[in-house]
Amino acid sequence: MEIKILAFGIAREILGAAAFSIQLPGQPTVGQLKAHLCRSFPAFEKLASFAVALNTEYAEDQQAIQPGDEVVIIPPVSGG
């Protein structure tokens, strides 16, 4: 399945683009997407954590990605 991804902050810097597409087999889960990103872009493993949102809602690792879902990579946020 083709997955279109939007990225912000440090995630955009790691990926080298604000938006891009990847192909994953079958109906992947958020966890499978995160694992693929860590394998393809090792700098992701250096982040303390990063979240994925599907259609403007934070998604758990076991949630399946549906065709046409808006997928957003959300880097850790710090501040005070």
mmCIF file of the N, C-alpha and C atoms, coordinates in Angstrom:
data_MODEL
# 
_entry.id   MODEL 
# 
loop_
_atom_site.group_PDB 
_atom_site.id 
_atom_site.type_symbol 
_atom_site.label_atom_id 
_atom_site.label_alt_id 
_atom_site.label_comp_id 
_atom_site.label_asym_id 
_atom_site.label_entity_id 
_atom_site.label_seq_id 
_atom_site.pdbx_PDB_ins_code 
_atom_site.Cartn_x 
_atom_site.Cartn_y 
_atom_site.Cartn_z 
_atom_site.occupancy 
_atom_site.B_iso_or_equiv 
_atom_site.pdbx_formal_charge 
_atom_site.auth_seq_id 
_atom_site.auth_comp_id 
_atom_site.auth_asym_id 
_atom_site.auth_atom_id 
_atom_site.pdbx_PDB_model_num 
ATOM 1   N N  . MET A 1 1  ? 0.839  -1.167 0.000  1.00 0.00 ? 1  MET A N  1 
ATOM 2   C CA . MET A 1 1  ? 0.000  0.000  0.000  1.00 0.00 ? 1  MET A CA 1 
ATOM 3   C C  . MET A 1 1  ? 0.891  1.239  0.000  1.00 0.00 ? 1  MET A C  1 
ATOM 4   N N  . GLU A 1 2  ? 0.489  2.244  -0.764 1.00 0.00 ? 2  GLU A N  1 
ATOM 5   C CA . GLU A 1 2  ? 1.207  3.511  -0.749 1.00 0.00 ? 2  GLU A CA 1 
ATOM 6   C C  . GLU A 1 2  ? 0.707  4.339  0.430  1.00 0.00 ? 2  GLU A C  1 
ATOM 7   N N  . ILE A 1 3  ? 1.661  4.871  1.197  1.00 0.00 ? 3  ILE A N  1 
ATOM 8   C CA . ILE A 1 3  ? 1.337  5.699  2.353  1.00 0.00 ? 3  ILE A CA 1 
ATOM 9   C C  . ILE A 1 3  ? 1.951  7.070  2.125  1.00 0.00 ? 3  ILE A C  1 
ATOM 10  N N  . LYS A 1 4  ? 1.105  8.090  2.148  1.00 0.00 ? 4  LYS A N  1 
ATOM 11  C CA . LYS A 1 4  ? 1.575  9.469  2.023  1.00 0.00 ? 4  LYS A CA 1 
ATOM 12  C C  . LYS A 1 4  ? 1.761  10.021 3.424  1.00 0.00 ? 4  LYS A C  1 
ATOM 13  N N  . ILE A 1 5  ? 2.943  10.586 3.666  1.00 0.00 ? 5  ILE A N  1 
ATOM 14  C CA . ILE A 1 5  ? 3.329  11.004 5.012  1.00 0.00 ? 5  ILE A CA 1 
ATOM 15  C C  . ILE A 1 5  ? 3.681  12.487 5.015  1.00 0.00 ? 5  ILE A C  1 
ATOM 16  N N  . LEU A 1 6  ? 3.233  13.173 6.071  1.00 0.00 ? 6  LEU A N  1 
ATOM 17  C CA . LEU A 1 6  ? 3.629  14.554 6.341  1.00 0.00 ? 6  LEU A CA 1 
ATOM 18  C C  . LEU A 1 6  ? 4.525  14.538 7.568  1.00 0.00 ? 6  LEU A C  1 
ATOM 19  N N  . ALA A 1 7  ? 5.547  15.381 7.584  1.00 0.00 ? 7  ALA A N  1 
ATOM 20  C CA . ALA A 1 7  ? 6.480  15.407 8.713  1.00 0.00 ? 7  ALA A CA 1 
ATOM 21  C C  . ALA A 1 7  ? 6.753  16.847 9.129  1.00 0.00 ? 7  ALA A C  1 
ATOM 22  N N  . PHE A 1 8  ? 6.965  17.035 10.430 1.00 0.00 ? 8  PHE A N  1 
ATOM 23  C CA . PHE A 1 8  ? 7.214  18.361 10.982 1.00 0.00 ? 8  PHE A CA 1 
ATOM 24  C C  . PHE A 1 8  ? 8.465  18.350 11.852 1.00 0.00 ? 8  PHE A C  1 
ATOM 25  N N  . GLY A 1 9  ? 9.039  19.535 12.080 1.00 0.00 ? 9  GLY A N  1 
ATOM 26  C CA . GLY A 1 9  ? 10.167 19.688 12.997 1.00 0.00 ? 9  GLY A CA 1 
ATOM 27  C C  . GLY A 1 9  ? 11.353 18.828 12.616 1.00 0.00 ? 9  GLY A C  1 
ATOM 28  N N  . ILE A 1 10 ? 11.950 18.207 13.624 1.00 0.00 ? 10 ILE A N  1 
ATOM 29  C CA . ILE A 1 10 ? 13.136 17.375 13.416 1.00 0.00 ? 10 ILE A CA 1 
ATOM 30  C C  . ILE A 1 10 ? 12.828 16.188 12.506 1.00 0.00 ? 10 ILE A C  1 
ATOM 31  N N  . ALA A 1 11 ? 11.581 15.699 12.524 1.00 0.00 ? 11 ALA A N  1 
ATOM 32  C CA . ALA A 1 11 ? 11.208 14.590 11.636 1.00 0.00 ? 11 ALA A CA 1 
ATOM 33  C C  . ALA A 1 11 ? 11.357 15.010 10.177 1.00 0.00 ? 11 ALA A C  1 
ATOM 34  N N  . ARG A 1 12 ? 10.977 16.233 9.865  1.00 0.00 ? 12 ARG A N  1 
ATOM 35  C CA . ARG A 1 12 ? 11.127 16.737 8.495  1.00 0.00 ? 12 ARG A CA 1 
ATOM 36  C C  . ARG A 1 12 ? 12.612 16.805 8.127  1.00 0.00 ? 12 ARG A C  1 
ATOM 37  N N  . GLU A 1 13 ? 13.439 17.249 9.063  1.00 0.00 ? 13 GLU A N  1 
ATOM 38  C CA . GLU A 1 13 ? 14.879 17.322 8.797  1.00 0.00 ? 13 GLU A CA 1 
ATOM 39  C C  . GLU A 1 13 ? 15.465 15.934 8.547  1.00 0.00 ? 13 GLU A C  1 
ATOM 40  N N  . ILE A 1 14 ? 15.057 14.954 9.343  1.00 0.00 ? 14 ILE A N  1 
ATOM 41  C CA . ILE A 1 14 ? 15.566 13.587 9.182  1.00 0.00 ? 14 ILE A CA 1 
ATOM 42  C C  . ILE A 1 14 ? 15.154 13.019 7.830  1.00 0.00 ? 14 ILE A C  1 
ATOM 43  N N  . LEU A 1 15 ? 13.895 13.237 7.445  1.00 0.00 ? 15 LEU A N  1 
ATOM 44  C CA . LEU A 1 15 ? 13.374 12.676 6.204  1.00 0.00 ? 15 LEU A CA 1 
ATOM 45  C C  . LEU A 1 15 ? 13.798 13.472 4.975  1.00 0.00 ? 15 LEU A C  1 
ATOM 46  N N  . GLY A 1 16 ? 14.194 14.719 5.188  1.00 0.00 ? 16 GLY A N  1 
ATOM 47  C CA . GLY A 1 16 ? 14.625 15.544 4.078  1.00 0.00 ? 16 GLY A CA 1 
ATOM 48  C C  . GLY A 1 16 ? 13.496 16.133 3.259  1.00 0.00 ? 16 GLY A C  1 
ATOM 49  N N  . ALA A 1 17 ? 12.268 16.040 3.759  1.00 0.00 ? 17 ALA A N  1 
ATOM 50  C CA . ALA A 1 17 ? 11.114 16.584 3.043  1.00 0.00 ? 17 ALA A CA 1 
ATOM 51  C C  . ALA A 1 17 ? 9.945  16.729 4.011  1.00 0.00 ? 17 ALA A C  1 
ATOM 52  N N  . ALA A 1 18 ? 9.047  17.644 3.685  1.00 0.00 ? 18 ALA A N  1 
ATOM 53  C CA . ALA A 1 18 ? 7.849  17.830 4.510  1.00 0.00 ? 18 ALA A CA 1 
ATOM 54  C C  . ALA A 1 18 ? 6.775  16.803 4.170  1.00 0.00 ? 18 ALA A C  1 
ATOM 55  N N  . ALA A 1 19 ? 6.826  16.271 2.948  1.00 0.00 ? 19 ALA A N  1 
ATOM 56  C CA . ALA A 1 19 ? 5.838  15.282 2.513  1.00 0.00 ? 19 ALA A CA 1 
ATOM 57  C C  . ALA A 1 19 ? 6.513  14.290 1.572  1.00 0.00 ? 19 ALA A C  1 
ATOM 58  N N  . PHE A 1 20 ? 6.161  13.025 1.711  1.00 0.00 ? 20 PHE A N  1 
ATOM 59  C CA . PHE A 1 20 ? 6.693  11.999 0.825  1.00 0.00 ? 20 PHE A CA 1 
ATOM 60  C C  . PHE A 1 20 ? 5.804  10.769 0.906  1.00 0.00 ? 20 PHE A C  1 
ATOM 61  N N  . SER A 1 21 ? 6.043  9.805  0.036  1.00 0.00 ? 21 SER A N  1 
ATOM 62  C CA . SER A 1 21 ? 5.272  8.563  0.002  1.00 0.00 ? 21 SER A CA 1 
ATOM 63  C C  . SER A 1 21 ? 6.210  7.377  0.120  1.00 0.00 ? 21 SER A C  1 
ATOM 64  N N  . ILE A 1 22 ? 5.712  6.317  0.760  1.00 0.00 ? 22 ILE A N  1 
ATOM 65  C CA . ILE A 1 22 ? 6.446  5.050  0.821  1.00 0.00 ? 22 ILE A CA 1 
ATOM 66  C C  . ILE A 1 22 ? 5.475  3.924  0.496  1.00 0.00 ? 22 ILE A C  1 
ATOM 67  N N  . GLN A 1 23 ? 6.014  2.773  0.168  1.00 0.00 ? 23 GLN A N  1 
ATOM 68  C CA . GLN A 1 23 ? 5.225  1.571  -0.091 1.00 0.00 ? 23 GLN A CA 1 
ATOM 69  C C  . GLN A 1 23 ? 5.494  0.566  1.017  1.00 0.00 ? 23 GLN A C  1 
ATOM 70  N N  . LEU A 1 24 ? 4.437  0.041  1.617  1.00 0.00 ? 24 LEU A N  1 
ATOM 71  C CA . LEU A 1 24 ? 4.552  -1.053 2.577  1.00 0.00 ? 24 LEU A CA 1 
ATOM 72  C C  . LEU A 1 24 ? 3.566  -2.137 2.159  1.00 0.00 ? 24 LEU A C  1 
ATOM 73  N N  . PRO A 1 25 ? 3.923  -3.411 2.363  1.00 0.00 ? 25 PRO A N  1 
ATOM 74  C CA . PRO A 1 25 ? 3.048  -4.498 1.921  1.00 0.00 ? 25 PRO A CA 1 
ATOM 75  C C  . PRO A 1 25 ? 1.792  -4.626 2.780  1.00 0.00 ? 25 PRO A C  1 
ATOM 76  N N  . GLY A 1 26 ? 0.736  -5.130 2.157  1.00 0.00 ? 26 GLY A N  1 
ATOM 77  C CA . GLY A 1 26 ? -0.502 -5.426 2.877  1.00 0.00 ? 26 GLY A CA 1 
ATOM 78  C C  . GLY A 1 26 ? -1.141 -4.192 3.471  1.00 0.00 ? 26 GLY A C  1 
ATOM 79  N N  . GLN A 1 27 ? -1.721 -4.390 4.659  1.00 0.00 ? 27 GLN A N  1 
ATOM 80  C CA . GLN A 1 27 ? -2.322 -3.280 5.401  1.00 0.00 ? 27 GLN A CA 1 
ATOM 81  C C  . GLN A 1 27 ? -1.475 -3.061 6.650  1.00 0.00 ? 27 GLN A C  1 
ATOM 82  N N  . PRO A 1 28 ? -0.481 -2.189 6.560  1.00 0.00 ? 28 PRO A N  1 
ATOM 83  C CA . PRO A 1 28 ? 0.467  -2.024 7.662  1.00 0.00 ? 28 PRO A CA 1 
ATOM 84  C C  . PRO A 1 28 ? -0.149 -1.337 8.872  1.00 0.00 ? 28 PRO A C  1 
ATOM 85  N N  . THR A 1 29 ? 0.481  -1.575 10.011 1.00 0.00 ? 29 THR A N  1 
ATOM 86  C CA . THR A 1 29 ? 0.094  -0.895 11.242 1.00 0.00 ? 29 THR A CA 1 
ATOM 87  C C  . THR A 1 29 ? 1.019  0.303  11.463 1.00 0.00 ? 29 THR A C  1 
ATOM 88  N N  . VAL A 1 30 ? 0.633  1.141  12.395 1.00 0.00 ? 30 VAL A N  1 
ATOM 89  C CA . VAL A 1 30 ? 1.470  2.277  12.766 1.00 0.00 ? 30 VAL A CA 1 
ATOM 90  C C  . VAL A 1 30 ? 2.829  1.778  13.260 1.00 0.00 ? 30 VAL A C  1 
ATOM 91  N N  . GLY A 1 31 ? 2.841  0.706  14.046 1.00 0.00 ? 31 GLY A N  1 
ATOM 92  C CA . GLY A 1 31 ? 4.099  0.141  14.538 1.00 0.00 ? 31 GLY A CA 1 
ATOM 93  C C  . GLY A 1 31 ? 5.003  -0.320 13.409 1.00 0.00 ? 31 GLY A C  1 
ATOM 94  N N  . GLN A 1 32 ? 4.427  -0.938 12.383 1.00 0.00 ? 32 GLN A N  1 
ATOM 95  C CA . GLN A 1 32 ? 5.225  -1.366 11.236 1.00 0.00 ? 32 GLN A CA 1 
ATOM 96  C C  . GLN A 1 32 ? 5.783  -0.165 10.478 1.00 0.00 ? 32 GLN A C  1 
ATOM 97  N N  . LEU A 1 33 ? 4.993  0.890  10.362 1.00 0.00 ? 33 LEU A N  1 
ATOM 98  C CA . LEU A 1 33 ? 5.475  2.112  9.723  1.00 0.00 ? 33 LEU A CA 1 
ATOM 99  C C  . LEU A 1 33 ? 6.640  2.703  10.512 1.00 0.00 ? 33 LEU A C  1 
ATOM 100 N N  . LYS A 1 34 ? 6.499  2.780  11.835 1.00 0.00 ? 34 LYS A N  1 
ATOM 101 C CA . LYS A 1 34 ? 7.568  3.335  12.668 1.00 0.00 ? 34 LYS A CA 1 
ATOM 102 C C  . LYS A 1 34 ? 8.843  2.499  12.544 1.00 0.00 ? 34 LYS A C  1 
ATOM 103 N N  . ALA A 1 35 ? 8.711  1.175  12.541 1.00 0.00 ? 35 ALA A N  1 
ATOM 104 C CA . ALA A 1 35 ? 9.878  0.299  12.390 1.00 0.00 ? 35 ALA A CA 1 
ATOM 105 C C  . ALA A 1 35 ? 10.543 0.519  11.033 1.00 0.00 ? 35 ALA A C  1 
ATOM 106 N N  . HIS A 1 36 ? 9.735  0.656  9.989  1.00 0.00 ? 36 HIS A N  1 
ATOM 107 C CA . HIS A 1 36 ? 10.278 0.904  8.649  1.00 0.00 ? 36 HIS A CA 1 
ATOM 108 C C  . HIS A 1 36 ? 11.040 2.228  8.617  1.00 0.00 ? 36 HIS A C  1 
ATOM 109 N N  . LEU A 1 37 ? 10.475 3.264  9.230  1.00 0.00 ? 37 LEU A N  1 
ATOM 110 C CA . LEU A 1 37 ? 11.147 4.564  9.254  1.00 0.00 ? 37 LEU A CA 1 
ATOM 111 C C  . LEU A 1 37 ? 12.474 4.483  10.002 1.00 0.00 ? 37 LEU A C  1 
ATOM 112 N N  . CYS A 1 38 ? 12.508 3.750  11.111 1.00 0.00 ? 38 CYS A N  1 
ATOM 113 C CA . CYS A 1 38 ? 13.754 3.609  11.880 1.00 0.00 ? 38 CYS A CA 1 
ATOM 114 C C  . CYS A 1 38 ? 14.815 2.844  11.097 1.00 0.00 ? 38 CYS A C  1 
ATOM 115 N N  . ARG A 1 39 ? 14.394 1.826  10.327 1.00 0.00 ? 39 ARG A N  1 
ATOM 116 C CA . ARG A 1 39 ? 15.346 1.081  9.489  1.00 0.00 ? 39 ARG A CA 1 
ATOM 117 C C  . ARG A 1 39 ? 15.850 1.947  8.336  1.00 0.00 ? 39 ARG A C  1 
ATOM 118 N N  . SER A 1 40 ? 14.946 2.688  7.714  1.00 0.00 ? 40 SER A N  1 
ATOM 119 C CA . SER A 1 40 ? 15.296 3.482  6.538  1.00 0.00 ? 40 SER A CA 1 
ATOM 120 C C  . SER A 1 40 ? 16.011 4.780  6.885  1.00 0.00 ? 40 SER A C  1 
ATOM 121 N N  . PHE A 1 41 ? 15.715 5.322  8.062  1.00 0.00 ? 41 PHE A N  1 
ATOM 122 C CA . PHE A 1 41 ? 16.288 6.591  8.513  1.00 0.00 ? 41 PHE A CA 1 
ATOM 123 C C  . PHE A 1 41 ? 16.776 6.395  9.947  1.00 0.00 ? 41 PHE A C  1 
ATOM 124 N N  . PRO A 1 42 ? 17.994 5.863  10.136 1.00 0.00 ? 42 PRO A N  1 
ATOM 125 C CA . PRO A 1 42 ? 18.487 5.519  11.472 1.00 0.00 ? 42 PRO A CA 1 
ATOM 126 C C  . PRO A 1 42 ? 18.453 6.666  12.483 1.00 0.00 ? 42 PRO A C  1 
ATOM 127 N N  . ALA A 1 43 ? 18.442 7.899  12.037 1.00 0.00 ? 43 ALA A N  1 
ATOM 128 C CA . ALA A 1 43 ? 18.386 9.028  12.974 1.00 0.00 ? 43 ALA A CA 1 
ATOM 129 C C  . ALA A 1 43 ? 17.102 9.008  13.801 1.00 0.00 ? 43 ALA A C  1 
ATOM 130 N N  . PHE A 1 44 ? 16.050 8.369  13.305 1.00 0.00 ? 44 PHE A N  1 
ATOM 131 C CA . PHE A 1 44 ? 14.807 8.265  14.083 1.00 0.00 ? 44 PHE A CA 1 
ATOM 132 C C  . PHE A 1 44 ? 15.038 7.509  15.385 1.00 0.00 ? 44 PHE A C  1 
ATOM 133 N N  . GLU A 1 45 ? 15.949 6.540  15.379 1.00 0.00 ? 45 GLU A N  1 
ATOM 134 C CA . GLU A 1 45 ? 16.209 5.769  16.595 1.00 0.00 ? 45 GLU A CA 1 
ATOM 135 C C  . GLU A 1 45 ? 16.835 6.625  17.684 1.00 0.00 ? 45 GLU A C  1 
ATOM 136 N N  . LYS A 1 46 ? 17.451 7.743  17.299 1.00 0.00 ? 46 LYS A N  1 
ATOM 137 C CA . LYS A 1 46 ? 18.078 8.625  18.280 1.00 0.00 ? 46 LYS A CA 1 
ATOM 138 C C  . LYS A 1 46 ? 17.068 9.528  18.982 1.00 0.00 ? 46 LYS A C  1 
ATOM 139 N N  . LEU A 1 47 ? 15.873 9.653  18.413 1.00 0.00 ? 47 LEU A N  1 
ATOM 140 C CA . LEU A 1 47 ? 14.830 10.442 19.067 1.00 0.00 ? 47 LEU A CA 1 
ATOM 141 C C  . LEU A 1 47 ? 14.327 9.679  20.282 1.00 0.00 ? 47 LEU A C  1 
ATOM 142 N N  . ALA A 1 48 ? 14.004 10.394 21.336 1.00 0.00 ? 48 ALA A N  1 
ATOM 143 C CA . ALA A 1 48 ? 13.463 9.741  22.535 1.00 0.00 ? 48 ALA A CA 1 
ATOM 144 C C  . ALA A 1 48 ? 12.161 9.026  22.191 1.00 0.00 ? 48 ALA A C  1 
ATOM 145 N N  . SER A 1 49 ? 11.367 9.648  21.361 1.00 0.00 ? 49 SER A N  1 
ATOM 146 C CA . SER A 1 49 ? 10.113 9.051  20.903 1.00 0.00 ? 49 SER A CA 1 
ATOM 147 C C  . SER A 1 49 ? 9.579  9.913  19.773 1.00 0.00 ? 49 SER A C  1 
ATOM 148 N N  . PHE A 1 50 ? 8.707  9.341  18.990 1.00 0.00 ? 50 PHE A N  1 
ATOM 149 C CA . PHE A 1 50 ? 7.961  10.141 18.030 1.00 0.00 ? 50 PHE A CA 1 
ATOM 150 C C  . PHE A 1 50 ? 6.591  9.504  17.883 1.00 0.00 ? 50 PHE A C  1 
ATOM 151 N N  . ALA A 1 51 ? 5.614  10.337 17.607 1.00 0.00 ? 51 ALA A N  1 
ATOM 152 C CA . ALA A 1 51 ? 4.237  9.869  17.511 1.00 0.00 ? 51 ALA A CA 1 
ATOM 153 C C  . ALA A 1 51 ? 3.786  9.907  16.058 1.00 0.00 ? 51 ALA A C  1 
ATOM 154 N N  . VAL A 1 52 ? 2.732  9.147  15.805 1.00 0.00 ? 52 VAL A N  1 
ATOM 155 C CA . VAL A 1 52 ? 2.103  9.147  14.493 1.00 0.00 ? 52 VAL A CA 1 
ATOM 156 C C  . VAL A 1 52 ? 0.638  9.490  14.697 1.00 0.00 ? 52 VAL A C  1 
ATOM 157 N N  . ALA A 1 53 ? 0.139  10.378 13.862 1.00 0.00 ? 53 ALA A N  1 
ATOM 158 C CA . ALA A 1 53 ? -1.285 10.706 13.879 1.00 0.00 ? 53 ALA A CA 1 
ATOM 159 C C  . ALA A 1 53 ? -1.903 10.224 12.573 1.00 0.00 ? 53 ALA A C  1 
ATOM 160 N N  . LEU A 1 54 ? -3.077 9.634  12.693 1.00 0.00 ? 54 LEU A N  1 
ATOM 161 C CA . LEU A 1 54 ? -3.863 9.246  11.525 1.00 0.00 ? 54 LEU A CA 1 
ATOM 162 C C  . LEU A 1 54 ? -5.117 10.106 11.524 1.00 0.00 ? 54 LEU A C  1 
ATOM 163 N N  . ASN A 1 55 ? -5.300 10.861 10.456 1.00 0.00 ? 55 ASN A N  1 
ATOM 164 C CA . ASN A 1 55 ? -6.496 11.688 10.321 1.00 0.00 ? 55 ASN A CA 1 
ATOM 165 C C  . ASN A 1 55 ? -6.715 12.581 11.535 1.00 0.00 ? 55 ASN A C  1 
ATOM 166 N N  . THR A 1 56 ? -5.666 13.255 11.970 1.00 0.00 ? 56 THR A N  1 
ATOM 167 C CA . THR A 1 56 ? -5.640 14.234 13.070 1.00 0.00 ? 56 THR A CA 1 
ATOM 168 C C  . THR A 1 56 ? -5.796 13.638 14.464 1.00 0.00 ? 56 THR A C  1 
ATOM 169 N N  . GLU A 1 57 ? -5.726 12.320 14.604 1.00 0.00 ? 57 GLU A N  1 
ATOM 170 C CA . GLU A 1 57 ? -5.822 11.667 15.917 1.00 0.00 ? 57 GLU A CA 1 
ATOM 171 C C  . GLU A 1 57 ? -4.544 10.873 16.170 1.00 0.00 ? 57 GLU A C  1 
ATOM 172 N N  . TYR A 1 58 ? -3.983 11.008 17.382 1.00 0.00 ? 58 TYR A N  1 
ATOM 173 C CA . TYR A 1 58 ? -2.824 10.184 17.728 1.00 0.00 ? 58 TYR A CA 1 
ATOM 174 C C  . TYR A 1 58 ? -3.198 8.712  17.577 1.00 0.00 ? 58 TYR A C  1 
ATOM 175 N N  . ALA A 1 59 ? -2.265 7.914  17.041 1.00 0.00 ? 59 ALA A N  1 
ATOM 176 C CA . ALA A 1 59 ? -2.536 6.507  16.764 1.00 0.00 ? 59 ALA A CA 1 
ATOM 177 C C  . ALA A 1 59 ? -1.601 5.610  17.572 1.00 0.00 ? 59 ALA A C  1 
ATOM 178 N N  . GLU A 1 60 ? -2.133 4.503  18.057 1.00 0.00 ? 60 GLU A N  1 
ATOM 179 C CA . GLU A 1 60 ? -1.349 3.488  18.762 1.00 0.00 ? 60 GLU A CA 1 
ATOM 180 C C  . GLU A 1 60 ? -0.634 2.606  17.740 1.00 0.00 ? 60 GLU A C  1 
ATOM 181 N N  . ASP A 1 61 ? 0.445  1.954  18.182 1.00 0.00 ? 61 ASP A N  1 
ATOM 182 C CA . ASP A 1 61 ? 1.248  1.126  17.277 1.00 0.00 ? 61 ASP A CA 1 
ATOM 183 C C  . ASP A 1 61 ? 0.452  0.013  16.599 1.00 0.00 ? 61 ASP A C  1 
ATOM 184 N N  . GLN A 1 62 ? -0.553 -0.531 17.261 1.00 0.00 ? 62 GLN A N  1 
ATOM 185 C CA . GLN A 1 62 ? -1.300 -1.650 16.686 1.00 0.00 ? 62 GLN A CA 1 
ATOM 186 C C  . GLN A 1 62 ? -2.388 -1.209 15.702 1.00 0.00 ? 62 GLN A C  1 
ATOM 187 N N  . GLN A 1 63 ? -2.627 0.084  15.580 1.00 0.00 ? 63 GLN A N  1 
ATOM 188 C CA . GLN A 1 63 ? -3.688 0.574  14.692 1.00 0.00 ? 63 GLN A CA 1 
ATOM 189 C C  . GLN A 1 63 ? -3.289 0.398  13.234 1.00 0.00 ? 63 GLN A C  1 
ATOM 190 N N  . ALA A 1 64 ? -4.217 -0.134 12.433 1.00 0.00 ? 64 ALA A N  1 
ATOM 191 C CA . ALA A 1 64 ? -3.970 -0.339 11.007 1.00 0.00 ? 64 ALA A CA 1 
ATOM 192 C C  . ALA A 1 64 ? -4.101 0.981  10.254 1.00 0.00 ? 64 ALA A C  1 
ATOM 193 N N  . ILE A 1 65 ? -3.253 1.148  9.271  1.00 0.00 ? 65 ILE A N  1 
ATOM 194 C CA . ILE A 1 65 ? -3.325 2.314  8.392  1.00 0.00 ? 65 ILE A CA 1 
ATOM 195 C C  . ILE A 1 65 ? -4.229 1.948  7.224  1.00 0.00 ? 65 ILE A C  1 
ATOM 196 N N  . GLN A 1 66 ? -5.231 2.765  6.990  1.00 0.00 ? 66 GLN A N  1 
ATOM 197 C CA . GLN A 1 66 ? -6.194 2.524  5.919  1.00 0.00 ? 66 GLN A CA 1 
ATOM 198 C C  . GLN A 1 66 ? -5.787 3.308  4.669  1.00 0.00 ? 66 GLN A C  1 
ATOM 199 N N  . PRO A 1 67 ? -6.140 2.802  3.485  1.00 0.00 ? 67 PRO A N  1 
ATOM 200 C CA . PRO A 1 67 ? -5.859 3.575  2.269  1.00 0.00 ? 67 PRO A CA 1 
ATOM 201 C C  . PRO A 1 67 ? -6.490 4.967  2.377  1.00 0.00 ? 67 PRO A C  1 
ATOM 202 N N  . GLY A 1 68 ? -5.726 5.975  2.015  1.00 0.00 ? 68 GLY A N  1 
ATOM 203 C CA . GLY A 1 68 ? -6.231 7.341  2.048  1.00 0.00 ? 68 GLY A CA 1 
ATOM 204 C C  . GLY A 1 68 ? -6.087 8.054  3.376  1.00 0.00 ? 68 GLY A C  1 
ATOM 205 N N  . ASP A 1 69 ? -5.614 7.347  4.425  1.00 0.00 ? 69 ASP A N  1 
ATOM 206 C CA . ASP A 1 69 ? -5.414 8.003  5.717  1.00 0.00 ? 69 ASP A CA 1 
ATOM 207 C C  . ASP A 1 69 ? -4.382 9.119  5.583  1.00 0.00 ? 69 ASP A C  1 
ATOM 208 N N  . GLU A 1 70 ? -4.607 10.218 6.312  1.00 0.00 ? 70 GLU A N  1 
ATOM 209 C CA . GLU A 1 70 ? -3.587 11.257 6.435  1.00 0.00 ? 70 GLU A CA 1 
ATOM 210 C C  . GLU A 1 70 ? -2.648 10.820 7.549  1.00 0.00 ? 70 GLU A C  1 
ATOM 211 N N  . VAL A 1 71 ? -1.383 10.607 7.221  1.00 0.00 ? 71 VAL A N  1 
ATOM 212 C CA . VAL A 1 71 ? -0.393 10.124 8.180  1.00 0.00 ? 71 VAL A CA 1 
ATOM 213 C C  . VAL A 1 71 ? 0.588  11.258 8.466  1.00 0.00 ? 71 VAL A C  1 
ATOM 214 N N  . VAL A 1 72 ? 0.719  11.604 9.750  1.00 0.00 ? 72 VAL A N  1 
ATOM 215 C CA . VAL A 1 72 ? 1.600  12.697 10.149 1.00 0.00 ? 72 VAL A CA 1 
ATOM 216 C C  . VAL A 1 72 ? 2.584  12.185 11.192 1.00 0.00 ? 72 VAL A C  1 
ATOM 217 N N  . ILE A 1 73 ? 3.873  12.449 10.970 1.00 0.00 ? 73 ILE A N  1 
ATOM 218 C CA . ILE A 1 73 ? 4.919  12.107 11.935 1.00 0.00 ? 73 ILE A CA 1 
ATOM 219 C C  . ILE A 1 73 ? 5.099  13.312 12.851 1.00 0.00 ? 73 ILE A C  1 
ATOM 220 N N  . ILE A 1 74 ? 4.946  13.089 14.154 1.00 0.00 ? 74 ILE A N  1 
ATOM 221 C CA . ILE A 1 74 ? 5.037  14.164 15.134 1.00 0.00 ? 74 ILE A CA 1 
ATOM 222 C C  . ILE A 1 74 ? 6.254  13.906 16.019 1.00 0.00 ? 74 ILE A C  1 
ATOM 223 N N  . PRO A 1 75 ? 7.259  14.771 15.933 1.00 0.00 ? 75 PRO A N  1 
ATOM 224 C CA . PRO A 1 75 ? 8.460  14.581 16.744 1.00 0.00 ? 75 PRO A CA 1 
ATOM 225 C C  . PRO A 1 75 ? 8.195  14.933 18.199 1.00 0.00 ? 75 PRO A C  1 
ATOM 226 N N  . PRO A 1 76 ? 9.113  14.537 19.090 1.00 0.00 ? 76 PRO A N  1 
ATOM 227 C CA . PRO A 1 76 ? 8.957  14.925 20.489 1.00 0.00 ? 76 PRO A CA 1 
ATOM 228 C C  . PRO A 1 76 ? 8.993  16.451 20.611 1.00 0.00 ? 76 PRO A C  1 
ATOM 229 N N  . VAL A 1 77 ? 8.226  16.954 21.554 1.00 0.00 ? 77 VAL A N  1 
ATOM 230 C CA . VAL A 1 77 ? 8.161  18.395 21.782 1.00 0.00 ? 77 VAL A CA 1 
ATOM 231 C C  . VAL A 1 77 ? 8.729  18.672 23.158 1.00 0.00 ? 77 VAL A C  1 
ATOM 232 N N  . SER A 1 78 ? 9.591  19.668 23.245 1.00 0.00 ? 78 SER A N  1 
ATOM 233 C CA . SER A 1 78 ? 10.135 20.042 24.546 1.00 0.00 ? 78 SER A CA 1 
ATOM 234 C C  . SER A 1 78 ? 9.945  21.532 24.737 1.00 0.00 ? 78 SER A C  1 
ATOM 235 N N  . GLY A 1 79 ? 10.008 21.922 25.943 1.00 0.00 ? 79 GLY A N  1 
ATOM 236 C CA . GLY A 1 79 ? 9.852  23.339 26.241 1.00 0.00 ? 79 GLY A CA 1 
ATOM 237 C C  . GLY A 1 79 ? 9.586  23.522 27.714 1.00 0.00 ? 79 GLY A C  1 
ATOM 238 N N  . GLY A 1 80 ? 9.356  24.721 28.089 1.00 0.00 ? 80 GLY A N  1 
ATOM 239 C CA . GLY A 1 80 ? 9.135  24.947 29.502 1.00 0.00 ? 80 GLY A CA 1 
ATOM 240 C C  . GLY A 1 80 ? 8.236  26.095 29.770 1.00 0.00 ? 80 GLY A C  1 
# 
